[in-house]
């Protein structure tokens, strides 16, 4: 009898504990949803966010040409995989401080496929030109007008947001607004697709005429040295080559770098071709940001003699240049 009473006490205590649970620790509000019904992110967007530390999807308004799409894959997770009727995609339109959910598309369950993932999944591609910009109330002619570019990079500086509401066959809904504490999804298996963001990123085309001038430079090795001033001067033989004065404070102050002619952010590359110094050779590569006029270059020194700081063998520095 005592044992039975003990077990009943334990069960009662668990019931009280469950009733007092902090709902903020339940990211999908299990009480309000059926067996954790959720649309989980899959494909490239999940890989970018979860594995690469990149935005799921990114747009560069200044160089948009009208062919861009906001694409994602989603897997339907539910105790009953056939319980979904459809889902609605809303884009969040912002005007001043006002926020409006605008329906972009309804995706029926008939468009889901099986076999790619454990549960039914759908691949969605929203047209920037035909579906996103019009629903934001923005011009969709290309190149984008300055007013549209400015709005995307300012009003939507933190990205264009999408919300996905699930419509179940029994008439109930699983709303994106019911997803709370979404950051608690530490597993990529349950990373939610019901709140997505299209990152808006500034990009300026390469312009060689803007790089000559004085920069504040910092050297990062085991410690950071600087900033100190150095000067870039455009070389007369190659407009993309820039000679550097006061590059390195060991007297090794006459070097050069070569910019790539970028057509998109991934090709904003600057090279430091192999050059002979008084103590060996030096070479490297890095990236530049045309809009901000900044450089970051990783340089490897191969010493044939001890440098002025006592280094021998191989040494790696990172140099950061910021336009003054």
C-alpha positions in Angstrom: 0.0 0.0 0.0 2.8 2.4 0.8 4.4 1.6 -2.5 1.2 2.4 -4.4 0.8 5.7 -2.5 4.5 6.5 -3.3 4.0 5.9 -7.1 0.8 8.0 -7.1 2.7 10.8 -5.4 5.3 10.7 -8.1 2.7 10.8 -10.9 1.0 13.7 -9.2 4.2 15.6 -8.8 5.0 15.1 -12.5 1.6 16.4 -13.4 2.1 19.5 -11.3 5.5 20.1 -12.8 4.1 19.7 -16.3 1.3 22.2 -15.6 3.9 24.7 -14.3 6.3 24.3 -17.3 7.6 27.5 -18.8 5.8 27.8 -22.2 8.6 29.9 -23.6 10.7 26.7 -23.6 8.2 25.1 -25.9 9.1 26.6 -29.3 6.2 25.1 -31.2 3.5 25.3 -28.4 2.9 21.6 -28.2 -0.3 22.2 -26.2 -1.8 24.1 -29.1 -0.6 21.9 -32.0 -1.1 18.3 -32.9 2.1 16.3 -32.2 4.4 19.2 -33.1 3.0 19.8 -36.5 5.5 22.0 -38.3 6.9 22.9 -41.7 10.7 22.3 -41.4 13.3 23.9 -43.6 15.4 21.8 -46.0 17.7 22.2 -49.0 20.0 25.1 -49.8 18.6 27.6 -47.4 19.0 25.2 -44.4 22.6 24.4 -45.5 23.4 28.1 -45.8 22.0 28.9 -42.3 22.9 25.8 -40.4 26.2 24.8 -41.9 27.7 27.8 -43.6 26.6 30.6 -41.3 25.2 32.5 -44.3 21.8 34.1 -44.9 19.3 31.5 -46.2 18.7 33.6 -49.3 20.3 36.9 -50.2 19.4 39.7 -52.7 21.7 42.4 -54.0 19.2 45.1 -55.1 21.8 47.3 -57.0 22.6 44.5 -59.4 19.2 42.6 -59.5 18.1 41.8 -63.1 14.6 40.4 -62.6 15.5 36.7 -62.8 16.0 36.4 -59.0 13.8 34.0 -57.0 13.3 33.3 -53.3 13.5 29.6 -53.2 13.3 27.1 -50.4 12.4 23.5 -49.6 10.2 22.4 -46.7 9.3 19.0 -45.1 6.0 18.5 -43.4 6.5 17.1 -39.9 3.4 15.7 -38.2 2.0 12.6 -36.5 -0.3 12.3 -39.5 1.7 13.2 -42.7 -1.5 13.4 -44.8 -3.2 15.9 -42.5 -2.1 19.0 -44.4 -4.5 20.7 -46.9 -2.2 23.5 -48.0 -0.1 26.4 -46.7 -0.2 30.1 -47.3 2.8 32.3 -47.9 2.7 35.9 -46.7 5.3 38.6 -47.2 5.5 41.3 -44.5 5.0 44.7 -46.1 6.4 47.6 -44.1 5.3 51.3 -44.5 6.8 53.4 -41.8 6.0 51.6 -38.5 3.1 49.8 -40.0 3.3 46.0 -40.7 1.0 44.2 -43.1 0.9 40.5 -44.0 0.2 40.2 -47.7 -0.7 36.8 -49.2 1.7 35.9 -52.0 0.7 32.3 -52.8 -1.2 29.3 -51.5 0.6 26.0 -51.9 -1.7 22.9 -52.0 -0.6 19.6 -50.5 -1.0 18.1 -54.0 2.2 19.8 -54.9 4.2 18.0 -52.3 6.4 15.1 -53.2 7.4 11.9 -51.4 10.7 10.1 -51.3 13.1 12.9 -51.1 12.8 13.2 -47.4 11.2 11.0 -44.8 8.0 13.0 -44.9 6.2 14.8 -47.7 8.1 17.9 -48.9 7.6 20.9 -51.2 10.0 23.0 -53.2 8.8 26.7 -53.6 10.3 29.4 -55.8 8.9 33.0 -55.5 9.6 35.4 -58.3 11.2 38.7 -57.1 9.8 40.5 -60.1 6.3 39.1 -60.3 5.4 38.1 -56.7 7.6 39.8 -54.1 8.1 43.4 -55.2 4.5 44.0 -56.3 3.2 42.7 -52.9 5.6 45.0 -51.2 4.2 47.9 -53.2 7.6 48.5 -54.9 8.5 49.1 -58.6 9.5 45.9 -60.4 11.3 47.4 -63.5 15.0 46.5 -63.9 17.5 47.7 -63.2 15.6 48.6 -60.0 14.9 52.3 -59.6 16.9 54.1 -57.0 13.8 54.6 -54.8 13.2 50.8 -54.7 16.9 50.0 -54.0 16.9 52.6 -51.2 13.7 51.1 -49.7 15.1 47.5 -49.8 18.4 48.6 -48.2 16.8 50.8 -45.5 13.2 49.8 -44.7 14.1 46.2 -45.2 17.7 46.4 -44.0 17.1 43.4 -41.7 15.6 41.4 -44.6 12.2 40.9 -46.2 10.2 38.6 -43.9 7.9 35.7 -44.9 5.4 33.9 -42.8 3.9 30.5 -43.6 0.6 29.4 -42.1 -0.5 25.8 -42.3 -4.1 24.8 -43.2 -5.0 21.4 -41.9 -7.7 19.2 -43.5 -9.8 19.3 -40.3 -10.2 23.0 -40.6 -7.6 24.1 -38.0 -4.6 26.2 -38.7 -1.0 26.1 -37.5 0.1 29.8 -37.6 3.6 31.2 -38.0 2.7 33.5 -35.1 2.4 30.4 -32.9 6.1 29.6 -33.3 7.7 31.2 -30.3 11.4 31.1 -29.2 12.3 29.7 -32.7 16.0 30.1 -31.7 15.6 27.0 -29.5 15.6 24.8 -32.6 19.2 23.6 -32.1 18.7 20.7 -34.5 18.6 21.2 -38.2 15.9 18.4 -38.4 13.4 20.8 -36.8 14.6 24.2 -38.1 11.3 26.0 -38.9 10.4 27.1 -42.4 7.3 29.0 -41.2 9.4 32.2 -40.7 11.9 32.9 -43.4 14.0 36.0 -44.3 15.3 37.3 -47.7 18.4 39.2 -46.8 19.0 42.5 -48.5 22.7 43.2 -49.1 24.4 46.3 -50.5 26.7 45.8 -53.4 28.8 48.3 -55.4 30.4 47.4 -58.8 34.2 47.6 -58.9 35.5 51.1 -59.6 39.3 51.3 -59.8 39.3 55.1 -59.7 38.0 55.1 -56.1 40.7 53.0 -54.5 43.7 55.4 -54.5 44.2 57.2 -51.2 45.2 56.9 -47.5 44.1 53.9 -45.4 44.2 53.0 -41.7 45.9 49.6 -41.6 45.9 47.0 -38.9 48.1 43.8 -38.7 46.7 40.8 -37.0 49.1 38.0 -35.9 49.2 36.8 -32.4 48.3 40.3 -31.4 47.0 43.3 -33.4 49.3 46.1 -34.4 47.9 49.4 -35.6 46.1 51.2 -37.0 48.8 53.1 -39.0 48.6 55.0 -42.2 49.5 53.5 -45.6 48.9 54.8 -49.1 47.5 53.1 -52.3 48.6 54.5 -55.6 47.2 53.4 -58.9 49.9 51.9 -61.1 50.2 53.4 -64.6 50.7 50.1 -66.3 47.6 48.4 -64.9 44.6 50.3 -63.6 43.7 47.4 -61.3 47.2 47.3 -59.7 47.9 49.5 -56.7 51.3 50.1 -55.2 51.5 50.3 -51.4 53.7 52.7 -49.5 54.4 51.9 -45.8 52.9 48.4 -46.0 55.0 46.9 -43.4 56.9 48.7 -40.7 60.1 46.6 -41.0 61.3 48.7 -43.9 59.5 46.4 -46.3 57.3 49.2 -47.5 57.0 49.0 -51.3 54.5 46.3 -52.3 51.5 46.0 -54.6 48.1 44.3 -54.8 45.8 43.6 -57.8 42.0 43.9 -57.7 39.7 41.6 -59.6 37.0 43.3 -61.7 34.0 42.1 -59.7 30.6 41.3 -61.2 29.1 40.1 -57.9 30.0 40.0 -54.2 31.6 36.5 -54.5 34.2 37.9 -56.9 35.3 40.9 -54.9 38.8 39.4 -54.6 42.2 41.2 -54.2 45.4 39.3 -54.7 48.9 39.9 -53.3 51.1 38.3 -56.0 54.4 36.7 -54.7 57.0 39.4 -54.1 60.6 39.2 -53.0 61.6 41.1 -49.9 64.8 41.6 -48.1 64.1 38.6 -45.9 62.3 36.2 -48.2 59.1 36.2 -50.2 55.5 37.3 -49.4 52.2 36.5 -51.1 48.5 36.2 -50.3 44.9 36.9 -51.2 41.9 38.5 -49.7 38.6 40.3 -50.3 37.4 43.9 -50.8 34.2 45.8 -50.2 33.7 48.4 -52.9 30.8 50.1 -51.1 32.8 50.5 -47.8 36.2 50.8 -49.5 37.8 48.2 -47.1 40.2 45.4 -47.7 41.1 42.2 -45.8 44.2 40.3 -47.0 45.8 37.1 -45.6 49.5 37.3 -46.3 52.2 34.5 -45.9 55.8 35.4 -45.3 58.4 32.8 -46.2 61.6 34.0 -44.5 65.1 33.1 -45.7 66.5 35.4 -43.0 65.2 36.6 -39.7 62.8 39.5 -40.0 63.1 42.7 -37.9 60.6 41.2 -35.4 62.6 38.0 -35.1 60.3 35.8 -37.1 61.9 32.9 -39.1 60.4 30.2 -41.3 56.8 30.9 -42.2 54.6 33.6 -40.7 51.0 34.5 -41.5 49.5 38.0 -41.1 46.0 39.4 -41.8 46.0 43.0 -42.9 42.8 45.1 -42.7 42.6 48.4 -44.6 40.0 51.0 -43.9 39.7 54.1 -46.1 40.4 57.3 -44.3 
